[in-house]
Amino acid sequence: MNLIDIYIQEVTRRLPEKSRDDIALELRSTIEDMLPENYAEKEVKEVLGNLGNPASLASEYSDRPMYLIGPRYFDTYMTLLKIVIPIVAILAFLVIVVENVISYSGEEDIVNGIINVIILILGHGIWGMFSAAMETFFWITLVFAILERKDTSKSKSPLTQGWTEWTPDDLKSISLISKEKKISTGDIFGHLLWIAIFISVYFNAGHLLGVYEKVQGKIELITPTFNQEVLHSYWLIVIVALIIEIAFVFYKLILRQWTSKLAIMNTVRNIVSTIVFIIVISNDQLINEEFYMYLEDLWQLSFELKNLFIIILIVFWSFLSILDIVQGFRKANTK
């Protein structure tokens, strides 16, 4: 068995065909120069061992990378995957939530209806998130694989997130993150879950919220709390508030820490949501009159108490918003 010929074959078969013969001659000459005049198999094995794995040696001869994503782009590639894939997966999940909840008619038994919607959301949602994540992974990997093969520089030094060579000056733009400043994954997903719940309730309040009674063995909605037509009349400003809310969550996902800019954005989204809440809740036609009559019979409420209840809701919402704004700036200014 000629180990030298086999080794050369294992190297050159990984190279472009047009350069195989020249590299085979060069490699054979290198190996023979490293061997003594009367060599034995032991010396051949030692020389080949020093040259290393044929695949590794082939990568040194090759004018193209022998890997999909190399060290120069790998850190940037992984960072982008960690940012983009969760965003795409979450968006896919939210779309499925909206589709299934809006399509809920409320005609079936409320318990069975909600269970069916939850099953659809979990089944379609998980599959939708997985499909979106896989597709995103494919396209990002393809782009970086092309970049890897089009890069004419010989440097193997990893690029920074700014697509430049790393220097010690890059450390100046990075700050130590305290525990209070950090934004956890649970916080982000909890916020998104709240948005999904709000969307579900807003577009189906007439089917979900109100007075339930057992009728012929089934739990049915007898008196809805809200007038759905009035709620839908505010859809434009509600959508604007939701877009700001979702943008805020994604900004948190990218930054992963509280900053002054994030605190300012938190202030803006709280102000917008408070204004929208006040506009909607102040409409006299928002609450179903039959629901008010039910409460009056149950708790002997008067018209004055009804107005007081709305004022209390506005004050409570405003208090929570101010508290959230203050907390945001406190976290952003924590050392």
Rosetta blueprint (number, residue, H / E / L):
1 M L
2 N L
3 L H
4 I H
5 D H
6 I H
7 Y H
8 I H
9 Q H
10 E H
11 V H
12 T H
13 R L
14 R L
15 L L
16 P L
17 E H
18 K H
19 S H
20 R H
21 D H
22 D H
23 I H
24 A H
25 L H
26 E H
27 L H
28 R H
29 S H
30 T H
31 I H
32 E H
33 D H
34 M H
35 L L
36 P L
37 E L
38 N L
39 Y L
40 A L
41 E H
42 K H
43 E H
44 V H
45 K H
46 E H
47 V H
48 L H
49 G H
50 N H
51 L H
52 G L
53 N L
54 P H
55 A H
56 S H
57 L H
58 A H
59 S H
60 E H
61 Y H
62 S L
63 D L
64 R L
65 P L
66 M L
67 Y L
68 L L
69 I L
70 G L
71 P H
72 R H
73 Y H
74 F H
75 D H
76 T H
77 Y H
78 M H
79 T H
80 L H
81 L H
82 K H
83 I H
84 V H
85 I H
86 P H
87 I H
88 V H
89 A H
90 I H
91 L H
92 A H
93 F H
94 L H
95 V H
96 I H
97 V H
98 V H
99 E H
100 N H
101 V H
102 I H
103 S L
104 Y L
105 S L
106 G L
107 E L
108 E L
109 D L
110 I H
111 V H
112 N H
113 G H
114 I H
115 I H
116 N H
117 V H
118 I H
119 I H
120 L H
121 I H
122 L H
123 G H
124 H H
125 G H
126 I H
127 W H
128 G H
129 M H
130 F H
131 S H
132 A H
133 A H
134 M H
135 E H
136 T H
137 F H
138 F H
139 W H
140 I H
141 T H
142 L H
143 V H
144 F H
145 A H
146 I H
147 L H
148 E H
149 R H
150 K H
151 D L
152 T L
153 S L
154 K L
155 S L
156 K L
157 S L
158 P L
159 L E
160 T L
161 Q L
162 G L
163 W L
164 T L
165 E E
166 W L
167 T L
168 P H
169 D H
170 D H
171 L H
172 K H
173 S H
174 I L
175 S L
176 L L
177 I L
178 S L
179 K L
180 E L
181 K L
182 K E
183 I L
184 S L
185 T H
186 G H
187 D H
188 I H
189 F H
190 G H
191 H H
192 L H
193 L H
194 W H
195 I H
196 A H
197 I H
198 F H
199 I H
200 S H
201 V H
202 Y H
203 F H
204 N H
205 A H
206 G H
207 H H
208 L H
209 L L
210 G E
211 V E
212 Y E
213 E E
214 K E
215 V E
216 Q L
217 G L
218 K E
219 I E
220 E E
221 L E
222 I E
223 T E
224 P E
225 T L
226 F E
227 N L
228 Q H
229 E H
230 V H
231 L H
232 H H
233 S L
234 Y L
235 W H
236 L H
237 I H
238 V H
239 I H
240 V H
241 A H
242 L H
243 I H
244 I H
245 E H
246 I H
247 A H
248 F H
249 V H
250 F H
251 Y H
252 K H
253 L H
254 I H
255 L H
256 R L
257 Q E
258 W L
259 T L
260 S H
261 K H
262 L H
263 A H
264 I H
265 M H
266 N H
267 T H
268 V H
269 R H
270 N H
271 I H
272 V H
273 S H
274 T H
275 I H
276 V H
277 F H
278 I H
279 I H
280 V H
281 I H
282 S L
283 N L
284 D L
285 Q L
286 L L
287 I E
288 N L
289 E H
290 E H
291 F H
292 Y H
293 M H
294 Y H
295 L H
296 E H
297 D H
298 L H
299 W H
300 Q L
301 L L
302 S L
303 F H
304 E H
305 L H
306 K H
307 N H
308 L H
309 F H
310 I H
311 I H
312 I H
313 L H
314 I H
315 V H
316 F H
317 W H
318 S H
319 F H
320 L H
321 S H
322 I H
323 L H
324 D H
325 I H
326 V H
327 Q H
328 G H
329 F H
330 R H
331 K H
332 A H
333 N L
334 T L
335 K L
